Amino acid sequence: MKVKLIVAVVIVVVVAVWAFSSFTKSMTSYVSFSEAQKRPQRVQVMGAIDHEKVVWDVDHKQLTFPITDTAGVTMLVRYTGTMPGNFGQATHAVCVGKYSGQVFEAEQLLVKCPSKYQGES
C-alpha cells in the first residue's frame, strides 16, 4: 500500500512540475519598445498600426509595417506568415517575437479591431 501511495505522489509532483514549466514558458510579457530592443528573449509589444506604410510581399508571405506606442515611439515590425483576414480594419497590433537589427521579428500577430458593439460618438 505504501509503495502505491509513494508512486502516486511522485506522479502527481512530476505532472505538476511539468504543467508549471509549460505554463511559464508560454507566458510572454508585454514590454516597451525600448525594452524589447534590449531583451534577447521573446516579448510582446503593442501599438497602433500605420496603414499608410504597410508592405505585403505576396511571394514571401511577409508583412512589414510600423506600429506606434502610447508615447509616440514607432517601431518597424516584420511578420512572416498568413496575413490576418481583418488586418485592414485593425487599429492596433500585438506582436510576439524578438527585436533583431532594426526590426521587430514577430512570430505571432494579433490584431485589434474597433468593436462593432462600441457606441457611436
C-alpha positions in Angstrom: 0.0 0.0 0.0 2.8 2.4 0.9 4.6 1.8 -2.5 1.4 2.7 -4.4 1.0 5.9 -2.4 4.6 7.0 -3.0 4.3 6.2 -6.7 1.1 8.2 -6.9 2.6 11.2 -5.1 5.7 11.1 -7.4 3.4 11.1 -10.5 1.4 14.0 -9.2 4.5 16.0 -8.4 6.0 15.3 -11.8 2.8 16.3 -13.6 2.6 19.5 -11.5 6.2 20.5 -12.3 5.7 19.8 -16.0 2.4 21.8 -16.1 4.0 24.8 -14.2 7.1 24.7 -16.5 4.9 24.6 -19.6 2.8 27.5 -18.3 5.7 29.7 -17.5 7.3 29.0 -20.9 4.2 30.0 -22.7 3.9 33.4 -20.9 5.3 36.3 -22.8 5.5 39.7 -21.0 4.4 43.0 -22.5 7.3 45.4 -22.7 8.0 48.9 -24.1 9.7 49.2 -27.5 13.0 50.3 -25.9 12.8 47.3 -23.5 12.1 44.9 -26.5 15.3 46.2 -28.2 17.4 45.3 -25.1 15.9 41.8 -24.4 17.2 38.8 -26.2 14.1 36.6 -25.3 10.7 36.6 -26.8 8.4 39.5 -25.7 5.1 41.2 -26.6 4.7 44.7 -27.9 1.6 46.6 -28.8 1.0 49.7 -30.9 -1.2 51.5 -33.4 -0.8 50.3 -37.0 0.3 52.9 -39.6 -1.7 51.5 -42.6 -0.2 54.0 -45.0 3.2 52.3 -44.6 2.1 48.6 -44.7 4.0 46.5 -47.2 2.7 43.0 -48.1 5.1 40.8 -50.0 2.8 38.1 -51.5 5.7 35.9 -52.8 7.4 35.6 -49.4 4.2 36.0 -47.3 5.9 38.8 -45.4 4.1 41.7 -43.8 6.1 44.8 -42.8 4.5 47.7 -41.0 5.2 50.3 -38.4 3.4 50.4 -35.0 3.4 53.4 -32.6 3.1 53.1 -28.9 1.3 55.4 -26.5 4.4 57.5 -26.0 4.6 58.2 -29.8 7.6 55.9 -30.4 7.5 54.0 -33.7 8.9 50.5 -34.3 9.1 48.6 -37.6 7.5 45.1 -37.4 8.1 42.2 -39.8 5.8 39.2 -39.7 6.1 36.1 -42.0 3.0 34.1 -42.4 -0.6 34.4 -43.5 -1.9 38.0 -43.2 -4.8 38.1 -40.7 -8.0 38.5 -42.6 -9.1 41.6 -40.7 -5.7 43.3 -40.8 -7.1 46.1 -43.0 -9.6 47.1 -40.3 -7.3 46.7 -37.4 -6.3 49.7 -35.4 -3.7 48.1 -33.1 -1.5 45.0 -33.3 0.0 42.8 -30.5 3.3 41.4 -31.8 5.0 38.5 -30.1 8.7 37.9 -31.1 12.2 39.4 -30.8 13.9 42.5 -31.8 16.6 41.9 -34.4 18.7 44.6 -36.1 16.4 47.4 -36.9 13.1 45.5 -36.9 10.9 43.5 -34.6 10.6 40.0 -35.9 7.1 38.9 -35.0 6.4 35.2 -34.6 2.7 35.8 -33.8 0.5 38.7 -34.8 -2.8 39.5 -33.0 -4.8 42.4 -34.4 -7.2 44.5 -32.5 -10.2 45.9 -34.5 -12.6 48.6 -33.4 -15.6 46.9 -31.8 -18.9 46.9 -33.7 -20.5 47.0 -30.3 -19.0 50.3 -29.2 -21.4 53.3 -29.1 -21.0 55.9 -31.7 -19.6 59.3 -30.6 
